[in-house]
Amino acid sequence: MSLGTMNSSAGPLGNMSYAPHIFERDTFTTAFVKNLIVVLVWFSLSYINGSVVATFFRNHLFYGNPRYILFIHMVINDAIQLTVTLTLFVLSYIFYTINVSFCCFFILVAVFTTRTSPINLASMAIERYISICNPLRHAQICTTRRTYTLIGFIWFICVVPDITDLFVTMATESLSFFHTRVFCLRQNVFKDPILTYKRQAFDTIYFSCVFLTLVYTYLRILFVARALSSEKQSAQRARNTILLHGGQLLMCMLSYISPSVETVLHFILPGHTLEIRFANYLIVYILPRFLSPIIYGVRDKEFRKYLKRYFVSDRCKGMSHRVNHSEEGENKAG
């Protein structure tokens, strides 16, 4: 099967609620351009995230700060999520169908990491709220141990509701089903209708909790920041930071409602189904991953200082290595 006939009808998580058996195909040129875009984005984000992670682990200063611990957890989680969803995206063009067991693994990891991001951001919002609105108790409340406990709790509430999809499928499908090949969509491997209603219920709960946390914490932070800022420039910077945080949270929260939005757009613009799905993938699953290093890495003065030091140090080492190599070559020639 040529690349030009590969299926591009689904996003990486396959969350569409309309008929899954209706597939459309991209032309070779369109498929090549789409895959080139997502691969280049993956390389760019992997380089940025790798630099941020290396900066964190090279400086013990960040180890005991709950804000940076949650930040680096979000960066690593986003890197895993991006790698898995991109792998599914590319595999849908190259192989079209894959083994059900592998598909289950990819789908579950993608779902877990996608669901974790908004809740991690909500946790960071709460930490900022405590830091600004209750600074005297911040060190007492936000300890390193409690931060790691919170991360464990985040994974627990994100994994448990969706891992049941696998258990229900194992109970209702024969063993031979897991040795067959399918186009890797969530509804193609977790087919029980009750699972769809369960996912909608949990998505509604998560969406409501994260949204309320977003509104409450950032409005409180905004009011306190404006009240304590004696300079307009400081107040403006605080407002800009809050707007960026809110925008990132809202984009991550789109993962809860994107299936419904995509279904509506599918009926409004029936001739642009593939474009809608590709745009949905970029906006919901890619763009929020660009904002994390910018908001908490580049814009953070403390982290930016060490990030620059990391780049300068590596560049100097590279130049020194080239100079030494050149001198050795000259000495041998002499």
Rosetta silent file (secondary structure, phi, psi, omega in degrees, C-alpha in Angstrom):
SEQUENCE: MSLGTMNSSAGPLGNMSYAPHIFERDTFTTAFVKNLIVVLVWFSLSYINGSVVATFFRNHLFYGNPRYILFIHMVINDAIQLTVTLTLFVLSYIFYTINVSFCCFFILVAVFTTRTSPINLASMAIERYISICNPLRHAQICTTRRTYTLIGFIWFICVVPDITDLFVTMATESLSFFHTRVFCLRQNVFKDPILTYKRQAFDTIYFSCVFLTLVYTYLRILFVARALSSEKQSAQRARNTILLHGGQLLMCMLSYISPSVETVLHFILPGHTLEIRFANYLIVYILPRFLSPIIYGVRDKEFRKYLKRYFVSDRCKGMSHRVNHSEEGENKAG
SCORE:     score description
SCORE:     0.000 S_00000001
   1 L     0.000  127.241 -177.797    0.000    0.000    0.000 S_00000001
   2 L   -78.765  162.983 -179.932    1.497    3.325   -1.025 S_00000001
   3 H   -62.805  -30.695 -178.220    1.760    6.352    1.199 S_00000001
   4 H   -65.886  -20.366 -179.751   -0.736    8.130   -0.964 S_00000001
   5 H  -102.845    6.178 -178.706   -3.469    5.701    0.033 S_00000001
   6 L   -68.567  149.950 -176.991   -2.738    5.720    3.744 S_00000001
   7 E   -78.969  136.277  175.620   -5.560    6.627    6.033 S_00000001
   8 L  -132.747   34.443 -171.601   -5.546   10.012    7.719 S_00000001
   9 L   -85.846   -9.837 -172.595   -9.064   10.078    9.021 S_00000001
  10 L  -130.450  149.898  169.630   -8.363   10.065   12.734 S_00000001
  11 L   -74.187  172.424 -173.625   -6.497   11.985   15.353 S_00000001
  12 L   -60.851  -32.070 -177.989   -4.007   10.131   17.480 S_00000001
  13 L   -94.203   -9.429  176.995   -6.472    9.249   20.204 S_00000001
  14 L    59.548   48.149 -173.887   -9.291    8.399   17.894 S_00000001
  15 L   -95.339   15.384 -178.274  -11.891   10.234   19.970 S_00000001
  16 L   -69.479  142.748 -177.778  -14.370   10.861   17.201 S_00000001
  17 L  -102.914   -2.158  175.553  -17.940   10.015   18.049 S_00000001
  18 L   -90.924  178.145 -169.116  -19.246    9.695   14.517 S_00000001
  19 L   -53.244  118.654 -176.701  -19.110    6.515   12.455 S_00000001
  20 L   -75.417  -11.639 -176.426  -15.619    5.052   12.733 S_00000001
  21 L   -86.817   -5.448 -179.960  -15.932    2.983    9.570 S_00000001
  22 L   -91.597  112.458 -177.210  -15.993    6.047    7.298 S_00000001
  23 L  -119.941  142.803  173.588  -12.415    6.778    6.224 S_00000001
  24 L  -117.782  155.542 -175.365  -11.016    9.383    3.896 S_00000001
  25 E  -118.144  143.439  172.949   -7.586    9.324    2.325 S_00000001
  26 L   -85.453  154.623  170.100   -4.988   12.025    1.806 S_00000001
  27 L   -72.563  166.607 -179.113   -3.126   12.455   -1.455 S_00000001
  28 H   -59.657  -44.717 -177.965    0.574   11.603   -1.437 S_00000001
  29 H   -63.754  -45.148  179.989    1.609   15.277   -1.368 S_00000001
  30 H   -63.987  -43.372  178.742   -0.777   16.149    1.463 S_00000001
  31 H   -62.092  -42.158 -179.750    0.268   13.107    3.470 S_00000001
  32 H   -64.039  -43.966 -179.071    3.950   13.931    2.977 S_00000001
  33 H   -64.413  -44.127  179.782    3.478   17.567    4.033 S_00000001
  34 H   -61.730  -45.874  179.880    1.465   16.636    7.135 S_00000001
  35 H   -66.745  -37.103  177.919    4.000   14.052    8.259 S_00000001
  36 H   -63.233  -41.709 -179.952    6.888   16.429    7.558 S_00000001
  37 H   -62.105  -49.331 -175.749    5.219   19.119    9.695 S_00000001
  38 H   -68.821  -34.307  178.530    4.597   16.873   12.695 S_00000001
  39 H   -69.148  -42.236  177.401    8.090   15.333   12.547 S_00000001
  40 H   -63.505  -39.721  176.574    9.764   18.760   12.374 S_00000001
  41 H   -62.987  -40.915  179.189    7.610   19.928   15.278 S_00000001
  42 H   -62.387  -44.720  178.119    8.608   16.838   17.239 S_00000001
  43 H   -61.813  -43.277 -179.413   12.329   17.470   16.654 S_00000001
  44 H   -62.618  -48.606 -178.853   11.963   21.134   17.643 S_00000001
  45 H   -68.336  -35.013  178.609   10.022   20.385   20.809 S_00000001
  46 H   -64.707  -38.724  177.598   12.298   17.486   21.726 S_00000001
  47 H   -65.975  -45.047  179.837   15.323   19.786   21.536 S_00000001
  48 H   -64.153  -49.130 -178.562   13.615   22.452   23.647 S_00000001
  49 H   -64.371  -38.467  177.934   12.287   19.974   26.211 S_00000001
  50 H   -62.569  -39.325  177.975   15.622   18.166   26.362 S_00000001
  51 H   -66.317  -40.596  179.748   17.412   21.439   27.111 S_00000001
  52 H   -66.426  -45.022  179.698   14.900   22.309   29.832 S_00000001
  53 H   -63.361  -42.778  178.979   15.122   18.862   31.460 S_00000001
  54 H   -62.730  -39.745  178.166   18.937   18.939   31.342 S_00000001
  55 H   -63.143  -41.474  179.769   18.947   22.393   32.957 S_00000001
  56 H   -62.558  -49.178 -174.326   16.693   21.174   35.758 S_00000001
  57 H   -76.530  -15.318  177.328   18.748   18.088   36.593 S_00000001
  58 H   -84.309  -11.854 -175.415   22.066   19.946   36.398 S_00000001
  59 L  -126.096  112.674 -177.780   21.060   22.408   39.127 S_00000001
  60 H   -67.737  -14.640  178.942   20.158   21.147   42.590 S_00000001
  61 H   -56.935  -33.299 -175.274   18.560   24.529   43.313 S_00000001
  62 H   -84.133  -16.039 -173.048   15.398   23.372   41.532 S_00000001
  63 L   -62.072  -34.418 -176.286   15.106   20.013   43.271 S_00000001
  64 L   -99.014    8.780 -178.527   13.431   21.379   46.398 S_00000001
  65 L  -101.529  114.135 -177.882   11.128   23.889   44.692 S_00000001
  66 H   -55.855  -35.499 -178.574    7.566   22.543   44.187 S_00000001
  67 H   -61.957  -46.712 -178.102    6.969   24.895   41.288 S_00000001
  68 H   -74.601  -29.536  176.033    9.917   23.562   39.272 S_00000001
  69 H   -64.205  -47.113  177.607    9.206   19.956   40.248 S_00000001
  70 H   -64.540  -36.144  179.672    5.681   20.258   38.856 S_00000001
  71 H   -63.842  -48.119 -177.436    7.061   22.103   35.841 S_00000001
  72 H   -70.285  -30.824  174.073    9.605   19.429   34.927 S_00000001
  73 H   -62.789  -40.176  178.580    6.984   16.724   35.478 S_00000001
  74 H   -66.455  -40.684 -179.769    4.774   18.538   32.974 S_00000001
  75 H   -63.724  -46.762  179.410    7.618   18.849   30.446 S_00000001
  76 H   -64.705  -42.339  177.839    8.500   15.131   30.659 S_00000001
  77 H   -60.627  -43.993  179.538    4.804   14.169   30.505 S_00000001
  78 H   -65.484  -36.447  178.942    4.289   16.370   27.442 S_00000001
  79 H   -64.580  -41.507  177.609    7.367   14.885   25.758 S_00000001
  80 H   -65.184  -45.716 -178.837    6.000   11.350   26.247 S_00000001
  81 H   -60.748  -43.919 -178.859    2.536   12.393   25.058 S_00000001
  82 H   -65.892  -40.924 -179.780    3.913   14.093   21.960 S_00000001
  83 H   -64.772  -43.280 -177.843    6.139   11.132   21.066 S_00000001
  84 H   -68.242  -46.460 -178.994    3.322    8.591   21.424 S_00000001
  85 H   -66.486  -36.530  177.473    0.736   10.611   19.490 S_00000001
  86 H   -67.703  -39.003  177.281    3.227   11.396   16.735 S_00000001
  87 H   -60.240  -44.355  177.453    4.157    7.692   16.507 S_00000001
  88 H   -63.169  -40.194 -179.431    0.484    6.800   16.090 S_00000001
  89 H   -61.126  -47.655 -178.157    0.064    9.559   13.519 S_00000001
  90 H   -70.203  -40.253  179.846    2.982    8.325   11.390 S_00000001
  91 H   -62.044  -31.853 -179.694    2.078    4.628   11.802 S_00000001
  92 H   -64.847  -23.329  176.994   -1.423    5.355   10.489 S_00000001
  93 H   -90.762  -37.751 -172.861    0.217    6.336    7.178 S_00000001
  94 H   -79.627  -50.258 -174.412    2.982    3.727    6.993 S_00000001
  95 L  -106.542  -17.194 -179.023    1.269    0.535    8.167 S_00000001
  96 L    68.059  -57.015  177.059   -2.397    1.569    8.204 S_00000001
  97 L  -120.965  148.478  176.542   -3.246   -1.225   10.687 S_00000001
  98 E  -134.249  168.648 -179.972   -1.261   -2.478   13.687 S_00000001
  99 E   -60.485  139.019 -176.803   -1.600   -5.264   16.237 S_00000001
 100 H   -59.119  -39.800 -178.927   -4.423   -4.677   18.746 S_00000001
 101 H   -61.358  -45.493  177.609   -2.129   -5.259   21.741 S_00000001
 102 H   -65.348  -39.304  179.519    0.311   -2.578   20.573 S_00000001
 103 H   -61.368  -42.855  178.203   -2.587   -0.281   19.743 S_00000001
 104 H   -58.459  -43.566 -179.736   -3.983   -0.664   23.279 S_00000001
 105 H   -62.070  -50.529 -178.531   -0.611    0.278   24.728 S_00000001
 106 H   -61.317  -45.161 -178.105   -0.205    3.364   22.533 S_00000001
 107 H   -62.599  -45.939 -177.297   -3.781    4.528   23.078 S_00000001
 108 H   -65.800  -42.922  178.252   -3.653    4.145   26.866 S_00000001
 109 H   -63.170  -42.176  178.549   -0.309    5.952   27.224 S_00000001
 110 H   -62.657  -42.152  179.857   -1.580    8.761   24.987 S_00000001
 111 H   -66.491  -45.366 -179.478   -4.803    9.044   26.997 S_00000001
 112 H   -58.774  -50.368 -175.920   -3.010    8.980   30.360 S_00000001
 113 H   -70.094  -33.633  177.338   -0.500   11.687   29.422 S_00000001
 114 H   -67.542  -40.673 -179.685   -3.104   13.841   27.682 S_00000001
 115 H   -72.029  -27.966 -177.241   -5.384   13.749   30.714 S_00000001
 116 H   -70.777  -35.929 -173.815   -2.492   14.442   33.102 S_00000001
 117 H   -56.579  -52.430  179.883   -1.432   17.772   31.548 S_00000001
 118 H   -61.991  -37.013 -179.176   -4.479   19.900   32.496 S_00000001
 119 H   -70.592  -35.602  175.673   -4.553   18.482   36.027 S_00000001
 120 H   -64.076  -41.736  177.893   -0.821   19.155   36.437 S_00000001
 121 H   -65.252  -37.976  176.103   -1.394   22.727   35.286 S_00000001
 122 H   -63.495  -37.587  176.885   -4.271   23.092   37.726 S_00000001
 123 H   -64.983  -39.768  177.390   -1.918   21.894   40.490 S_00000001
 124 H   -66.297  -33.762  176.526    0.632   24.509   39.438 S_00000001
 125 H   -64.731  -41.201  178.598   -2.119   27.124   39.567 S_00000001
 126 H   -64.750  -41.321  178.658   -2.923   26.110   43.140 S_00000001
 127 H   -62.120  -42.284  177.611    0.778   26.292   44.068 S_00000001
 128 H   -66.308  -37.404  178.549    1.015   29.815   42.610 S_00000001
 129 H   -61.972  -44.866  178.831   -2.178   30.770   44.424 S_00000001
 130 H   -65.435  -40.311 -178.107   -0.737   29.643   47.764 S_00000001
 131 H   -63.664  -38.175 -175.267    2.566   31.372   47.033 S_00000001
 132 H   -92.125  -40.917 -174.858    0.978   34.736   46.253 S_00000001
 133 H   -90.053  -19.720  179.253   -2.164   34.751   48.383 S_00000001
 134 L  -141.710   61.173 -171.667   -0.772   32.922   51.430 S_00000001
 135 H   -64.745  -29.264 -177.223    3.017   33.405   51.278 S_00000001
 136 H   -68.487  -25.652 -178.844    3.672   32.876   54.997 S_00000001
 137 H  -106.322    3.624 -176.122    2.389   29.297   54.853 S_00000001
 138 H   -60.917  -47.660 -178.413    3.694   28.432   51.390 S_00000001
 139 H   -64.893  -30.004  179.906    6.853   26.678   52.613 S_00000001
 140 H   -76.715  -38.861 -177.334    4.825   24.737   55.163 S_00000001
 141 H   -81.417  -48.476 -173.866    2.109   23.634   52.752 S_00000001
 142 L   -95.232   75.899  176.765    4.087   23.113   49.535 S_00000001
 143 L   -90.532  164.762  179.346    6.876   20.774   50.619 S_00000001
 144 H   -62.772  -42.902 -179.283    8.929   18.565   48.316 S_00000001
 145 H   -62.632  -44.039  179.231    7.431   15.397   49.781 S_00000001
 146 H   -66.864  -30.772  178.715    3.863   16.655   49.321 S_00000001
 147 H   -65.692  -45.790  178.367    4.685   17.665   45.760 S_00000001
 148 H   -67.501  -34.157  175.060    5.789   14.152   44.812 S_00000001
 149 H   -63.976  -40.170  177.784    2.755   12.751   46.621 S_00000001
 150 H   -62.824  -41.587  178.199    0.582   15.096   44.558 S_00000001
 151 H   -61.718  -41.795  176.224    2.212   13.872   41.337 S_00000001
 152 H   -62.400  -39.199  178.389    1.457   10.291   42.347 S_00000001
 153 H   -66.999  -38.282  177.604   -2.152   11.263   43.075 S_00000001
 154 H   -59.071  -46.862  179.730   -2.435   12.988   39.678 S_00000001
 155 H   -66.069  -34.647  179.713   -1.357    9.802   37.906 S_00000001
 156 H   -63.200  -49.275 -177.070   -3.705    7.724   40.034 S_00000001
 157 H   -74.053  -15.419  177.433   -6.813    9.734   39.154 S_00000001
 158 H   -91.155  -31.623 -176.141   -5.775    9.853   35.484 S_00000001
 159 H   -84.362  -44.783 -172.181   -4.890    6.173   35.060 S_00000001
 160 H   -57.156  -48.421 -177.633   -7.623    4.413   37.057 S_00000001
 161 H   -62.528  -32.736 -174.798  -10.698    5.629   35.082 S_00000001
 162 H   -94.472  -23.172  177.568   -9.183    4.735   31.687 S_00000001
 163 H   -68.216  -21.368  176.730   -7.353    1.519   32.557 S_00000001
 164 H   -65.071  -25.097  175.277  -10.795    0.024   33.177 S_00000001
 165 H   -57.967  -41.780  179.867  -11.340    0.230   29.392 S_00000001
 166 H   -67.175  -42.179 -179.156   -8.657   -2.422   29.008 S_00000001
 167 H   -65.033  -41.783  178.199  -10.129   -4.651   31.715 S_00000001
 168 H   -63.949  -41.073  179.694  -13.629   -4.450   30.211 S_00000001
 169 H   -65.845  -40.788  178.005  -12.239   -5.255   26.759 S_00000001
 170 H   -64.488  -30.329 -179.536  -10.280   -8.233   28.101 S_00000001
 171 H   -80.865  -27.513 -173.949  -13.460   -9.518   29.749 S_00000001
 172 H  -103.052  -19.477 -179.394  -15.716   -9.064   26.702 S_00000001
 173 L  -105.670  154.104  177.267  -13.392   -9.907   23.792 S_00000001
 174 L   -76.143  162.474 -179.353  -11.764  -13.224   22.955 S_00000001
 175 H   -63.591  -31.435 -179.298   -8.017  -13.692   23.239 S_00000001
 176 H   -65.446  -25.136  179.299   -7.725  -13.926   19.470 S_00000001
 177 H   -59.302  -36.950 -176.674   -8.962  -10.328   19.172 S_00000001
 178 H   -76.173   -4.391  176.141   -5.690   -9.066   20.680 S_00000001
 179 H  -105.489    0.316  177.820   -3.746  -10.831   17.915 S_00000001
 180 L   -86.173  175.937  179.846   -5.675   -9.186   15.084 S_00000001
 181 E  -117.772  137.832  179.742   -4.779   -5.932   13.309 S_00000001
 182 E  -138.801  160.394  167.658   -6.882   -2.760   13.356 S_00000001
 183 L   -72.888  125.274 -164.075   -6.634    0.847   12.381 S_00000001
 184 L   -77.149   86.522  171.349   -5.531    2.264   15.734 S_00000001
 185 L  -120.158  152.194 -178.633   -8.497    4.243   17.035 S_00000001
 186 H   -61.158  -41.027 -177.686   -9.765    4.175   20.576 S_00000001
 187 H   -75.661  -11.039  177.068  -13.236    3.073   19.503 S_00000001
 188 H   -84.740  -20.934  179.710  -11.756    0.260   17.389 S_00000001
 189 H  -109.693  -32.112  176.908  -10.123   -1.469   20.356 S_00000001
 190 L  -109.699   82.661 -165.131  -12.372   -0.401   23.257 S_00000001
 191 L   -93.557  -11.416 -177.558  -15.686   -1.087   21.555 S_00000001
 192 L   -62.342  125.946 -177.273  -18.126   -1.604   24.420 S_00000001
 193 H   -57.697  -30.829 -178.158  -20.780    1.192   24.180 S_00000001
 194 H   -65.924  -25.535  179.097  -20.802    1.689   27.948 S_00000001
 195 H   -67.264  -32.578  177.757  -17.166    2.820   27.783 S_00000001
 196 H   -64.261  -45.733  179.105  -18.177    5.793   25.644 S_00000001
 197 H   -66.124  -36.365  178.316  -20.662    7.006   28.257 S_00000001
 198 H   -64.444  -43.287  179.286  -18.118    6.414   31.009 S_00000001
 199 H   -63.262  -41.541  179.375  -15.501    8.519   29.174 S_00000001
 200 H   -63.379  -38.997  179.455  -18.002   11.325   28.619 S_00000001
 201 H   -65.105  -46.743 -179.650  -18.904   11.329   32.315 S_00000001
 202 H   -68.546  -36.464  176.811  -15.281   11.469   33.465 S_00000001
 203 H   -61.516  -40.256  178.140  -14.402   14.102   30.846 S_00000001
 204 H   -63.514  -42.920  179.480  -17.224   16.269   32.174 S_00000001
 205 H   -63.835  -48.502 -179.260  -16.007   15.855   35.757 S_00000001
 206 H   -63.197  -44.034 -179.769  -12.378   16.635   34.878 S_00000001
 207 H   -59.356  -45.571 -178.419  -13.360   19.571   32.686 S_00000001
 208 H   -64.433  -44.535 -178.345  -15.527   21.099   35.425 S_00000001
 209 H   -64.882  -46.216 -179.241  -12.905   20.662   38.157 S_00000001
 210 H   -66.923  -40.589  179.984  -10.041   22.076   36.097 S_00000001
 211 H   -62.951  -46.176  179.338  -12.160   24.958   34.806 S_00000001
 212 H   -64.386  -38.940  176.712  -13.307   25.964   38.290 S_00000001
 213 H   -63.010  -43.482  177.944   -9.738   25.714   39.592 S_00000001
 214 H   -57.934  -52.146 -175.536   -8.540   27.874   36.709 S_00000001
 215 H   -63.430  -47.904 -175.409  -11.132   30.589   37.262 S_00000001
 216 H   -65.607  -52.209 -174.324  -10.816   30.734   41.053 S_00000001
 217 H   -66.747  -43.164 -175.251   -7.026   30.654   41.416 S_00000001
 218 H   -76.367  -28.882  172.867   -6.148   33.005   38.586 S_00000001
 219 H   -68.070  -41.192  177.699   -8.784   35.590   39.476 S_00000001
 220 H   -64.119  -43.691  177.981   -7.489   35.602   43.038 S_00000001
 221 H   -62.211  -41.690 -179.705   -3.895   35.864   41.819 S_00000001
 222 H   -61.405  -46.817 -179.233   -4.847   38.670   39.455 S_00000001
 223 H   -64.622  -42.850  179.579   -6.538   40.729   42.179 S_00000001
 224 H   -67.227  -41.165  179.580   -3.682   40.219   44.641 S_00000001
 225 H   -62.603  -40.399  179.036   -1.047   40.986   42.014 S_00000001
 226 H   -69.150  -36.230 -178.888   -2.780   44.223   41.072 S_00000001
 227 H   -71.021  -35.119 -175.653   -3.200   45.231   44.712 S_00000001
 228 H   -90.141  -15.079 -176.562    0.441   44.590   45.632 S_00000001
 229 L   -84.226  118.913  178.548    2.043   46.010   42.491 S_00000001
 230 L   -87.894  -17.782 -179.805    3.113   49.615   42.924 S_00000001
 231 L  -110.284  141.317 -179.218    4.442   49.854   39.377 S_00000001
 232 H   -64.270  -34.692 -178.638    2.320   49.541   36.283 S_00000001
 233 H   -64.134  -40.906  178.855    5.003   47.497   34.543 S_00000001
 234 H   -66.058  -41.089  178.938    4.964   44.848   37.280 S_00000001
 235 H   -64.369  -39.738  179.375    1.181   44.698   37.217 S_00000001
 236 H   -65.067  -40.069  179.411    1.204   44.344   33.438 S_00000001
 237 H   -65.121  -40.574  178.540    3.743   41.517   33.619 S_00000001
 238 H   -63.443  -42.049  179.259    1.648   39.707   36.230 S_00000001
 239 H   -64.966  -40.113  179.499   -1.467   40.048   34.075 S_00000001
 240 H   -64.288  -42.299  178.763    0.400   38.778   30.994 S_00000001
 241 H   -61.847  -44.075 -179.520    1.720   35.766   32.875 S_00000001
 242 H   -63.777  -39.864  178.880   -1.748   34.935   34.172 S_00000001
 243 H   -65.149  -38.487  177.772   -3.238   35.254   30.688 S_00000001
 244 H   -65.384  -43.832  177.327   -0.581   32.881   29.297 S_00000001
 245 H   -59.958  -46.351 -179.624   -1.234   30.362   32.055 S_00000001
 246 H   -63.296  -40.394  178.041   -4.964   30.597   31.467 S_00000001
 247 H   -63.224  -40.831  177.975   -4.568   30.236   27.712 S_00000001
 248 H   -65.095  -43.134  178.343   -2.438   27.119   28.141 S_00000001
 249 H   -62.737  -42.587 -179.609   -4.907   25.582   30.553 S_00000001
 250 H   -64.137  -39.129  178.801   -7.815   26.316   28.241 S_00000001
 251 H   -68.143  -38.885  176.690   -6.019   24.731   25.289 S_00000001
 252 H   -66.374  -35.536  179.308   -5.178   21.642   27.338 S_00000001
 253 H   -69.060  -16.599  176.655   -8.789   21.473   28.489 S_00000001
 254 H   -61.782  -24.015  179.406   -9.815   21.323   24.821 S_00000001
 255 H   -63.210  -22.981  178.540   -8.756   17.672   24.924 S_00000001
 256 H   -77.048  -32.068 -174.256  -11.877   17.040   27.048 S_00000001
 257 H  -113.115   -2.913 -176.665  -14.288   18.599   24.552 S_00000001
 258 H   -58.894  -36.490  177.276  -12.409   18.221   21.247 S_00000001
 259 H   -58.738  -43.140 -179.896  -14.350   15.078   20.200 S_00000001
 260 H   -68.129  -42.305  179.344  -17.653   16.945   20.456 S_00000001
 261 H   -63.380  -41.965 -179.730  -16.264   20.057   18.756 S_00000001
 262 H   -65.071  -37.271  178.119  -14.773   17.966   15.965 S_00000001
 263 H   -64.217  -42.976  178.573  -18.076   16.189   15.413 S_00000001
 264 H   -62.969  -46.378  179.530  -19.920   19.513   15.115 S_00000001
 265 H   -64.570  -31.536  178.262  -17.337   20.901   12.681 S_00000001
 266 H   -61.757  -38.330  179.991  -17.540   17.664   10.695 S_00000001
 267 H   -81.849  -29.678  178.154  -21.238   18.302   10.020 S_00000001
 268 H   -73.809  -41.947 -178.847  -20.797   22.053    9.444 S_00000001
 269 L  -121.609   72.094 -174.670  -17.847   21.595    7.045 S_00000001
 270 H   -64.807  -22.153 -178.678  -18.315   18.087    5.585 S_00000001
 271 H   -86.303   -0.209 -175.740  -15.875   18.719    2.758 S_00000001
 272 H  -126.877   37.262 -175.409  -12.964   19.541    5.065 S_00000001
 273 H   -60.700  -48.016 -177.014  -12.932   16.545    7.389 S_00000001
 274 H   -66.384  -37.349  178.922   -9.220   15.758    7.077 S_00000001
 275 H   -66.256  -38.845  178.969   -8.212   19.393    7.500 S_00000001
 276 H   -62.582  -43.986 -177.213  -10.373   19.682   10.625 S_00000001
 277 H   -68.550  -38.461  178.596   -8.780   16.617   12.182 S_00000001
 278 H   -68.664  -41.771  176.998   -5.237   17.717   11.396 S_00000001
 279 H   -62.922  -38.690  178.026   -5.925   21.208   12.758 S_00000001
 280 H   -62.214  -41.293  178.911   -7.465   19.616   15.864 S_00000001
 281 H   -62.993  -44.966 -178.741   -4.297   17.554   16.383 S_00000001
 282 H   -67.004  -43.120 -174.973   -2.038   20.600   16.069 S_00000001
 283 H   -75.227  -43.573 -173.355   -4.143   22.883   18.282 S_00000001
 284 H   -83.591  -39.123 -171.506   -5.147   20.421   21.017 S_00000001
 285 H  -107.372  -18.686 -177.076   -2.129   18.142   21.240 S_00000001
 286 H  -104.939  -54.896 -172.608    0.830   20.143   19.849 S_00000001
 287 H   -56.171  -44.300  178.806    0.423   23.872   20.527 S_00000001
 288 H   -59.776  -25.751 -179.977    0.000   23.626   24.346 S_00000001
 289 H   -74.917  -19.774  174.058    3.323   21.731   24.485 S_00000001
 290 H   -75.062  -32.184 -174.129    5.087   24.748   22.986 S_00000001
 291 H   -74.497  -30.436 -176.412    3.789   27.053   25.726 S_00000001
 292 H   -57.157  -53.500  179.389    5.101   25.070   28.705 S_00000001
 293 H   -64.181  -29.405 -178.412    8.833   25.782   28.151 S_00000001
 294 H   -72.486  -47.667 -175.544    8.060   29.409   27.277 S_00000001
 295 H   -68.915  -47.916 -173.347    5.892   30.199   30.311 S_00000001
 296 H  -101.993   -5.360  179.670    7.860   28.347   32.956 S_00000001
 297 H  -110.579  -69.304 -175.117   11.279   28.214   31.285 S_00000001
 298 H   -68.578  -40.073 -176.714   12.155   31.203   29.113 S_00000001
 299 L   -80.623  -17.724  178.495    9.982   33.754   30.961 S_00000001
 300 L   -80.348  120.308 -173.648   11.070   32.612   34.425 S_00000001
 301 H   -61.016  -45.901 -176.909   14.107   34.720   35.398 S_00000001
 302 H   -64.239  -47.069 -178.452   15.711   32.139   37.666 S_00000001
 303 H   -69.915  -36.832 -179.710   15.300   29.254   35.254 S_00000001
 304 H   -62.471  -37.020  179.483   16.274   31.389   32.253 S_00000001
 305 H   -59.625  -46.096 -179.669   19.576   32.283   33.932 S_00000001
 306 H   -74.922  -29.763  177.162   20.563   28.629   34.280 S_00000001
 307 H   -66.013  -42.075  176.153   19.184   27.762   30.846 S_00000001
 308 H   -63.733  -41.631  179.450   21.457   30.391   29.273 S_00000001
 309 H   -61.689  -37.000  178.939   24.373   29.103   31.325 S_00000001
 310 H   -64.147  -45.225 -179.597   23.658   25.598   30.028 S_00000001
 311 H   -67.090  -44.403 -179.459   23.696   26.747   26.391 S_00000001
 312 H   -63.399  -40.965 -179.737   26.814   28.911   26.827 S_00000001
 313 H   -62.893  -45.533  179.627   28.644   26.102   28.635 S_00000001
 314 H   -65.294  -37.292 -179.468   27.859   23.567   25.897 S_00000001
 315 H   -68.177  -40.618  179.183   28.821   26.042   23.182 S_00000001
 316 H   -65.992  -39.668  177.562   32.127   26.837   24.856 S_00000001
 317 H   -62.989  -40.298  179.016   32.863   23.141   25.285 S_00000001
 318 H   -64.374  -42.773  178.883   32.119   22.578   21.608 S_00000001
 319 H   -65.930  -41.428  179.327   34.397   25.439   20.530 S_00000001
 320 H   -62.867  -40.406  179.337   37.149   24.241   22.882 S_00000001
 321 H   -63.900  -41.498  179.571   36.886   20.728   21.473 S_00000001
 322 H   -66.235  -40.310  179.638   37.173   22.035   17.912 S_00000001
 323 H   -64.845  -45.025  179.358   40.188   24.214   18.792 S_00000001
 324 H   -63.345  -40.030  179.063   41.965   21.335   20.541 S_00000001
 325 H   -63.931  -39.673  179.979   41.226   19.033   17.635 S_00000001
 326 H   -67.310  -41.473  179.755   42.613   21.618   15.199 S_00000001
 327 H   -64.987  -39.511  178.352   45.788   22.109   17.290 S_00000001
 328 H   -62.649  -40.167  178.370   46.348   18.354   17.444 S_00000001
 329 H   -64.344  -39.279  178.742   46.035   18.162   13.679 S_00000001
 330 H   -66.763  -39.189 -179.816   48.570   20.980   13.221 S_00000001
 331 H   -64.951  -41.084  179.149   51.006   19.351   15.644 S_00000001
 332 H   -65.145  -38.913 -179.181   50.786   16.051   13.783 S_00000001
 333 H   -67.619  -33.957  179.225   51.308   17.832   10.490 S_00000001
 334 L   -71.470    0.000    0.000   54.341   19.655   11.923 S_00000001
